[in-house]
Amino acid sequence: MSSSTPDSPAEPPVSEQPAAAGPGTPSGPRTPAQPLPQITEKQARRLNAPVQGMIISMAVLLLLVLPFVWLQPRPDAQPYRPDVDVAREASFVADEASFTPVVPEPGDGWTANYARWNGGAAEGVPSWEIGWATPQGSFIALVQTSAADPTWLAQQTEAVPVSTTVRVGGVPWDVHVREETDRQDPLTVYTGEVDGSTVVLRGDAPGAELDRLATAVTEDLAAAPAPQPTETP
């Protein structure tokens, strides 16, 4: 008797069925692992040669530079103090000035940064100029002339009005004071007439040091001989 059930295809043996892919197992055909590149010892030396050369060059450069660094003077956080011989410089300009160049001696701890003659080419007022570093680390510029005019005085005081007048060394000095702000540094200026010449003292020094220099100025000019008038034929 024939069966009405159609024949089913035979299932392959279990050993022939493909294994189910487990978690994390890539699907598809497997590719063989790529071998790591290998370099020879000679190739490694060639690759490292530029790095070694750079290190040697830097070492040589440091050996050349370090002696110069060691020989540089160490900063001492003090104002520049070249200690100019003011009297010597004044003797050079005495024949050019129509007044006696002042050579003040304010005392120990004061040193002159510069001493020079300004012929007045720019402002038309020739002047004798000295820069002083003070014992307290401040700076005072001294300017002396016999040809002062209002415009020149306004430039020297930076148009700061007179705050008060003090008498130092027997001479009245107008004091101009500008307080420190976010845009301007503090400034104190003394202006006075001393033995026929106008003397300006300006800087950031306290009043006591300005008084000391003003006294030294009056003492020196009081002791100095009056300038001889130029003889005309």
C-alpha positions as CSV (number, residue, x, y, z in Angstrom):
1,M,0.0,0.0,0.0
2,S,1.4,3.4,-0.9
3,S,1.6,6.2,1.7
4,S,-0.1,9.6,1.0
5,T,2.7,11.5,3.0
6,P,5.2,13.0,0.6
7,D,8.8,12.0,1.1
8,S,10.8,14.6,3.1
9,P,14.4,15.3,2.1
10,A,16.9,13.6,4.2
11,E,18.6,15.8,6.8
12,P,22.3,15.9,6.6
13,P,24.2,14.2,9.4
14,V,24.9,16.3,12.5
15,S,28.6,16.3,11.7
16,E,27.9,17.9,8.3
17,Q,25.7,20.8,9.6
18,P,27.4,24.2,10.0
19,A,28.0,25.1,13.6
20,A,26.0,28.1,15.0
21,A,28.0,31.3,15.4
22,G,28.5,32.1,19.0
23,P,28.5,35.6,20.6
24,G,31.3,37.7,19.3
25,T,32.2,35.4,16.5
26,P,32.5,37.2,13.2
27,S,30.4,35.8,10.4
28,G,31.8,35.0,7.0
29,P,34.9,33.3,6.0
30,R,38.0,33.8,8.2
31,T,41.1,35.6,6.9
32,P,44.5,34.5,7.9
33,A,46.3,36.8,10.5
34,Q,48.7,39.3,8.9
35,P,52.3,38.8,10.0
36,L,53.9,41.8,11.8
37,P,56.5,43.7,9.8
38,Q,60.1,42.8,10.7
39,I,63.1,45.2,10.3
40,T,66.7,44.3,10.4
41,E,69.2,45.7,12.9
42,K,70.8,47.7,10.2
43,Q,67.4,49.3,9.3
44,A,66.8,50.1,13.0
45,R,70.1,51.9,13.2
46,R,69.3,54.0,10.1
47,L,65.9,55.0,11.7
48,N,67.5,56.0,15.0
49,A,70.4,58.0,13.4
50,P,68.4,61.3,12.9
51,V,67.2,61.3,16.6
52,Q,70.7,60.6,17.9
53,G,72.2,63.3,15.7
54,M,69.6,65.8,17.0
55,I,70.4,64.9,20.6
56,I,74.1,65.3,20.0
57,S,73.6,68.7,18.3
58,M,71.5,70.0,21.2
59,A,74.2,68.9,23.7
60,V,76.9,70.6,21.8
61,L,74.8,73.8,21.6
62,L,74.2,73.8,25.3
63,L,77.9,73.4,26.0
64,L,78.6,76.5,23.9
65,V,75.8,78.6,25.4
66,L,76.1,77.8,29.1
67,P,79.5,79.5,29.6
68,F,78.1,82.8,28.3
69,V,75.1,82.4,30.7
70,W,77.3,81.8,33.7
71,L,79.5,84.8,32.9
72,Q,76.5,87.2,32.8
73,P,76.3,89.4,35.9
74,R,73.3,88.6,38.1
75,P,70.7,91.4,38.4
76,D,70.5,92.9,41.9
77,A,67.1,94.5,41.5
78,Q,68.7,97.9,42.1
79,P,68.5,101.0,39.8
80,Y,71.1,101.4,37.1
81,R,74.1,103.1,38.8
82,P,76.9,103.9,36.4
83,D,78.2,106.7,38.8
84,V,79.0,109.4,36.3
85,D,81.6,112.0,37.3
86,V,79.3,115.1,37.3
87,A,82.1,117.6,38.0
88,R,84.1,116.3,35.1
89,E,81.2,116.5,32.7
90,A,80.3,120.0,33.9
91,S,83.8,121.2,33.1
92,F,83.3,120.2,29.5
93,V,80.1,122.3,29.1
94,A,81.1,125.3,31.2
95,D,82.2,127.3,28.1
96,E,78.9,126.6,26.3
97,A,76.5,127.5,29.1
98,S,75.6,131.0,29.9
99,F,75.3,130.0,33.5
100,T,77.3,128.1,36.0
101,P,76.4,124.3,35.6
102,V,75.4,123.1,39.1
103,V,77.4,120.2,40.5
104,P,75.4,119.2,43.6
105,E,76.7,116.7,46.2
106,P,73.6,115.2,47.9
107,G,75.6,112.7,49.9
108,D,76.3,109.0,50.3
109,G,74.1,106.6,48.4
110,W,73.4,109.1,45.5
111,T,74.8,108.2,42.1
112,A,74.5,110.0,38.8
113,N,73.1,108.0,35.9
114,Y,74.0,110.7,33.4
115,A,75.3,114.3,33.1
116,R,75.0,116.0,29.7
117,W,74.5,119.3,27.9
118,N,71.3,119.7,25.9
119,G,71.8,122.3,23.2
120,G,68.1,123.0,23.0
121,A,67.7,122.1,19.3
122,A,64.2,120.9,19.7
123,E,62.6,123.3,22.3
124,G,65.0,126.2,21.9
125,V,66.1,126.2,25.6
126,P,69.7,125.0,26.2
127,S,70.0,123.2,29.5
128,W,72.3,121.2,31.8
129,E,70.9,117.8,32.8
130,I,71.7,115.3,35.5
131,G,69.9,112.1,36.4
132,W,70.2,110.8,40.0
133,A,69.5,107.4,41.5
134,T,68.6,108.0,45.1
135,P,69.4,105.9,48.2
136,Q,65.8,104.7,48.4
137,G,65.8,103.4,44.9
138,S,64.0,106.3,43.3
139,F,65.0,108.6,40.4
140,I,65.3,112.4,40.2
141,A,66.1,114.3,37.0
142,L,67.7,117.7,37.4
143,V,67.4,120.3,34.6
144,Q,69.1,123.8,34.8
145,T,68.8,126.7,32.3
146,S,68.9,130.4,32.1
147,A,66.5,130.7,29.2
148,A,63.3,129.2,30.7
149,D,60.0,130.3,29.3
150,P,56.4,129.4,30.2
151,T,56.1,126.8,27.4
152,W,59.3,125.1,28.5
153,L,58.2,125.1,32.1
154,A,54.9,123.6,31.2
155,Q,56.7,120.8,29.4
156,Q,59.0,120.1,32.3
157,T,56.1,120.0,34.8
158,E,53.8,118.1,32.3
159,A,51.3,120.9,32.9
160,V,50.7,119.8,36.5
161,P,49.6,122.8,38.5
162,V,51.4,124.1,41.6
163,S,50.3,122.3,44.7
164,T,52.3,124.3,47.3
165,T,55.5,126.3,47.8
166,V,58.3,125.2,50.1
167,R,61.5,127.0,51.2
168,V,64.5,124.8,50.9
169,G,68.1,126.0,51.1
170,G,66.8,129.6,51.4
171,V,65.1,129.4,48.0
172,P,61.3,129.1,47.4
173,W,60.4,126.1,45.3
174,D,57.1,125.6,43.6
175,V,55.9,122.0,44.1
176,H,53.8,120.3,41.4
177,V,52.3,117.0,42.5
178,R,50.5,114.4,40.4
179,E,49.0,111.5,42.2
180,E,49.2,108.0,40.8
181,T,46.3,106.8,38.7
182,D,45.5,103.8,36.5
183,R,46.8,105.7,33.5
184,Q,49.6,107.9,35.0
185,D,52.6,107.3,37.2
186,P,53.1,109.6,40.3
187,L,55.2,112.7,39.6
188,T,56.6,115.4,41.9
189,V,58.3,118.5,40.4
190,Y,60.3,121.2,42.2
191,T,60.9,124.4,40.2
192,G,62.9,127.3,41.6
193,E,65.1,130.3,40.6
194,V,68.6,129.8,42.0
195,D,71.3,132.4,41.5
196,G,70.0,133.5,38.1
197,S,69.1,130.2,36.6
198,T,66.0,128.1,36.7
199,V,66.4,124.6,38.3
200,V,63.8,121.8,37.8
201,L,63.8,118.7,39.9
202,R,61.4,116.0,38.9
203,G,60.8,112.3,39.6
204,D,59.1,109.7,41.7
205,A,61.2,110.3,44.8
206,P,59.7,111.2,48.2
207,G,59.7,114.8,49.3
208,A,62.6,114.3,51.7
209,E,64.9,113.2,48.9
210,L,63.8,116.1,46.7
211,D,64.5,118.5,49.6
212,R,68.0,116.9,50.0
213,L,68.9,117.5,46.4
214,A,67.4,121.0,46.4
215,T,69.5,121.9,49.3
216,A,72.6,120.5,47.6
217,V,71.8,122.6,44.5
218,T,71.5,125.8,46.4
219,E,74.7,125.1,48.4
220,D,76.7,124.4,45.3
221,L,75.5,127.5,43.4
222,A,76.0,129.7,46.4
223,A,79.6,128.6,46.6
224,A,80.3,128.7,42.8
225,P,81.9,131.9,41.3
226,A,79.7,133.9,39.1
227,P,80.1,133.3,35.4
228,Q,82.3,135.9,33.6
229,P,80.6,137.8,30.8
230,T,81.9,137.1,27.3
231,E,84.2,139.9,26.1
232,T,83.5,141.4,22.8
233,P,86.2,143.1,20.7
